[in-house]
Amino acid sequence: MTRILGISGSPRKGGNSDTLLKHILAGAKRTGAITEAIHLRDYQFLGCIGCEKCRKAKKCIGLQDGMQLIYPKIKKAGGIVLTNPTHNHNVTAWMKAFIDRLYCYYNFSEERPGSWSSRLAGQNRKAIIASIGEQNSYEEGIGFALEAMRIPIKDLGFEVIAELPVLGVFGKGGIGKDVLQQAEVLGSELAKQLGSARSVA
Ligand SMILES: Cc1cc2nc3c(=O)[nH]c(=O)nc-3n(C[C@H](O)[C@H](O)[C@H](O)COP(=O)(O)O)c2cc1C
């Protein structure tokens, strides 16, 4: 069965990122995926401290915090969905800390600068990324937020099958019905693409 893990980076409970995530996962569930939503604000965790212990251990052992509850969920998920409220043209502090903590999935060579490869790569993992912002123009609003998720998620070995920028939404509940419908279609597409390929152990 295809597992899809949805991750909201918003500090606002029941806000726009949570709503968008709910709809993307609803579409995926309807198409047969097992879905789970987590909200980073509910986990106590730090950003990566750069201890580099994961180079040898092949897992994060430098910080025993809430990320230790999230790692097994990532490992099992063939698909991930990241929804983020744009903060200062970028991802939120929660989302950035989360992404940095995925550093433990890399193998590195000894030379400097060294080459690297992700232990999550080559397993047909796929992702959807979305960022919501108040401003109507992409440049003044969302800015780097999608890029800040896309590049590291691709590096980790996920194919980003869709990117959803949601512009002009400030207050809770402000996402239009058409966008929520689009979100469900994307979730369904993610489940379809994952379902037609070998599932992740
Ligand atoms: C600290 C902070 C910074 C923000 N920076 C931006 C921004 O740079 N561009 C933008 O379009 N909206 C910005 N916003 C507005 C939020 O992205 C917007 O209200 C979004 O809908 C919130 O989503 P949420 O309900 O999931 O938290 C900012 C909001 C906060 C609280």
The ligand as an SDF file (V2000), in Angstrom:
LIG
                    3D

 31 33  0  0  0  0  0  0  0  0999 V2000
    6.1450   36.0750   10.3020 C   0  0  0  0  0  0  0  0  0  0  0  0
    5.3030   36.1310    9.0530 C   0  0  0  0  0  0  0  0  0  0  0  0
    5.9150   36.4440    7.8600 C   0  0  0  0  0  0  0  0  0  0  0  0
    5.1530   36.4690    6.6710 C   0  0  0  0  0  0  0  0  0  0  0  0
    5.8020   36.7430    5.5060 N   0  0  0  0  0  0  0  0  0  0  0  0
    5.0980   36.7070    4.3360 C   0  0  0  0  0  0  0  0  0  0  0  0
    5.7630   36.9370    3.1000 C   0  0  0  0  0  0  0  0  0  0  0  0
    6.9650   37.1410    3.0340 O   0  0  0  0  0  0  0  0  0  0  0  0
    5.0260   36.8860    1.9640 N   0  0  0  0  0  0  0  0  0  0  0  0
    3.6720   36.6410    1.9780 C   0  0  0  0  0  0  0  0  0  0  0  0
    3.0630   36.6130    0.9040 O   0  0  0  0  0  0  0  0  0  0  0  0
    3.0160   36.3910    3.1390 N   0  0  0  0  0  0  0  0  0  0  0  0
    3.6970   36.4240    4.3120 C   0  0  0  0  0  0  0  0  0  0  0  0
    3.0500   36.1670    5.5080 N   0  0  0  0  0  0  0  0  0  0  0  0
    1.5970   35.8260    5.4820 C   0  0  0  0  0  0  0  0  0  0  0  0
    1.3410   34.3030    5.5680 C   0  0  0  0  0  0  0  0  0  0  0  0
    2.1200   33.5940    4.6530 O   0  0  0  0  0  0  0  0  0  0  0  0
   -0.1410   34.0280    5.2740 C   0  0  0  0  0  0  0  0  0  0  0  0
   -0.9520   34.6740    6.2380 O   0  0  0  0  0  0  0  0  0  0  0  0
   -0.4700   32.5420    5.2210 C   0  0  0  0  0  0  0  0  0  0  0  0
   -1.7790   32.4070    4.6990 O   0  0  0  0  0  0  0  0  0  0  0  0
   -0.4170   31.9070    6.5940 C   0  0  0  0  0  0  0  0  0  0  0  0
   -0.6460   30.5180    6.4780 O   0  0  0  0  0  0  0  0  0  0  0  0
   -1.0030   29.6060    7.7540 P   0  0  0  0  0  0  0  0  0  0  0  0
   -2.4130   29.8990    8.1370 O   0  0  0  0  0  0  0  0  0  0  0  0
   -0.8080   28.2240    7.2750 O   0  0  0  0  0  0  0  0  0  0  0  0
   -0.0190   29.9390    8.8290 O   0  0  0  0  0  0  0  0  0  0  0  0
    3.7660   36.1900    6.7020 C   0  0  0  0  0  0  0  0  0  0  0  0
    3.1560   35.8820    7.9500 C   0  0  0  0  0  0  0  0  0  0  0  0
    3.9150   35.8540    9.1020 C   0  0  0  0  0  0  0  0  0  0  0  0
    3.2420   35.5110   10.4160 C   0  0  0  0  0  0  0  0  0  0  0  0
  1  2  1  0
  2  3  1  0
  2 30  2  0
  3  4  2  0
  4  5  1  0
  4 28  1  0
  5  6  2  0
  6  7  1  0
  6 13  1  0
  7  8  2  0
  7  9  1  0
  9 10  1  0
 10 11  2  0
 10 12  1  0
 12 13  2  0
 13 14  1  0
 14 15  1  0
 14 28  1  0
 15 16  1  0
 16 17  1  0
 16 18  1  0
 18 19  1  0
 18 20  1  0
 20 21  1  0
 20 22  1  0
 22 23  1  0
 23 24  1  0
 24 25  2  0
 24 26  1  0
 24 27  1  0
 28 29  2  0
 29 30  1  0
 30 31  1  0
M  END
$$$$
